[in-house]
Amino acid sequence: MSTRDIVWAPDRVLKTNCTPVTEIDGDIRQILDDMLETMYAAPGIGLAAPQIGLTKRLLVVDISRDDEENRPLKVINPEIVWSSEELNTYEEGCLSLPGHYGEVTRPAQVTVQFLDETGAEQRMDADGLLATCLQHEIDHLNGVLFVDHISALKRNMILKKMIKAKKQREEDEAA
């Protein structure tokens, strides 16, 4: 396993509608392992393939607390097949928009259908933080960022700050 660089917004790859995985092989399992290691190192609770520059329908999540054993979830080709009418609002952040947060309202419960790393079909009912995290990461696979769910004014402020931060990071890396 190895950590990968996390793509910062704004970047075209983060606005890409990702393609389904057609074959689950050693390369896909390695990517999922790398994604988990990258997510834990960041640290975060979710990571989608576009955030490491890949346009594949892959994501990982782990909402376990620091004092709990890790409970990683590797998800391939996820699809939300049901969502509740009841809504929850969470303050969301994103590893591709470090240091920026916004209140996002989403369905409180979802059912997600996906493949696991063995290729077995899975169906999961999720609520609370897990439901929010899965929806956030599935949004990434559809080219949607959490800032797309907040006001245009706040979104534009965050993206302007990200452009400035990206420029500074590139200058620092070049020095």
N, C-alpha and C positions, 0 to 999 in steps of 0.2 A: 504494500500500500504506500501511497505517497500523496502529499497534499498538492493541490493544483491552485493556480492563480484564480482569484475571483474577479470576474468582469464587473466593472463599475458602470453605473448608468451615467450619462446616456451612452448607449452602445447599441448598434443595430441588431446584434445577436439577441439582445434582451427583448426586442420587439418582433422576433421571428416566431411564426407558428411552427412548432417542432413536428418532425416526422415520426410516425410510429416505428418501434423497434420490430423488425421482422424475424430476427434470429437472436436467441439468447445464448451467447457463447462465452468463452473465457474472457474475451475483450469487454463485453458488456458487464460481466460480473466484476472485472477489475475496475472499470469506470465507477460502478456503484460503491465498491470498497474505497476508492480514492475520494469519491464524493463524501462519504461518511467521515473519513479522516479529515478532509478539508473543512467540513461543517463543524466537527468537534474542535478543531484547532482555531476556528475563527473567533470566538465560539458562536454557534447558532443552533437553532432547533429544526431547521429545514434548509434544503438546498436542491435546486433544480438544475438539470444539465446545461441550460443556456448560461447559467451563472458561472460555468467553467468553460464557456465558449462552444459547447456542443449543442446541436439542434436536434437532439433525440428526446423522445418522450420518456425521460427518466427522472426520478426524484427520490430523495431520502429525507426522512424525518425521525426525530427522536425528541419527545417532549418530557423525558424523564428529568427529574431534578438532580442537582449536584449530589445530594445525599442518597440517591437511589442508583441501582444498577442500570446501566444503559439498556434501552429497549429500542434498538434501531429498526426501522422499517424501510425496506427497499422496494420501490414501486416502479413498475414498467407499464407503459401505455394506460395510465389511469383515466377513468371516465366517471364523472359524477352522474349516477343514474337516478338519484332522488335527493331532493333537498327540502327541508322543512319551511313552512311559512313563517315560523317563529324566527326572529333575528337576534343576533348578538353583536355587540360592538366591542372591539378590542383595539388597543393601541398597537399598531403593527410597525415593525421595522424590517429591514432587509439587508442582507450581507452585501448586496450590490448598491445599496444606498447607505453606507455606514454613517451612524450618528443621526439619522433622520427618522422621524416617526410620524404617524398620523392615525387618527381614529377611522377605522373602516368597519362598516356594518355588512355582515354576511349572514346567510342562513345558519341557525344555531346547530342544526344537525344535517349530516349528509350521509349518503351511502355511496361508496366508491367501489367500482369494479376495476380490477387490474391483474397483471401477471406478477408473480413473485420471481425471484432470481432462478428458480428451477423451471420456470415456464408454466407453473400451475396457476389456474385461474383462481382468483381470490375475490371476495366481496366483504367489505368492511363497513360497519355502521360506526360513525364517529360523531361526537358532540364536544362542546366546550373548546378548549385550546387545540385539541387534535383536529377537530372539524375546521377550525380557522386556518391552522397550519396547512392542512391538505388543500384547502381551497386556494390559499396564497400560492403554494408551489404549483398547483395545476394551472393557475393563472399564468405563471411564468412560462409554462409549456405552450400557452396560447398567445404569448407576446404581450401579456398584461402585467404591469407592475402595481404594487399597492397604491402608488401615487396617482394611478389612473382612476382610483375610486374616491379621491379627495377633491377639494375645490381646485379649479384651474389656477387661482392665485397662489395657493400654498404649493401646488405641484410645480409651478414655474419657478417659485422661490427656491425650492429644494433642488430642482434640476440645474438652475444657475449656480448654486453653491457646489453641486457635484462637478460641473464643468471646471470650475475654478480648482477644486480639490484634485481632480484628475490631472490637470495641467501641472499643478504643484508636484504631484507624485511623479509624473514623468520627468520633470526638471530635476527632482531629487535623485531619481534612478540614473539619470544621465550624468550627474555630477560625480 
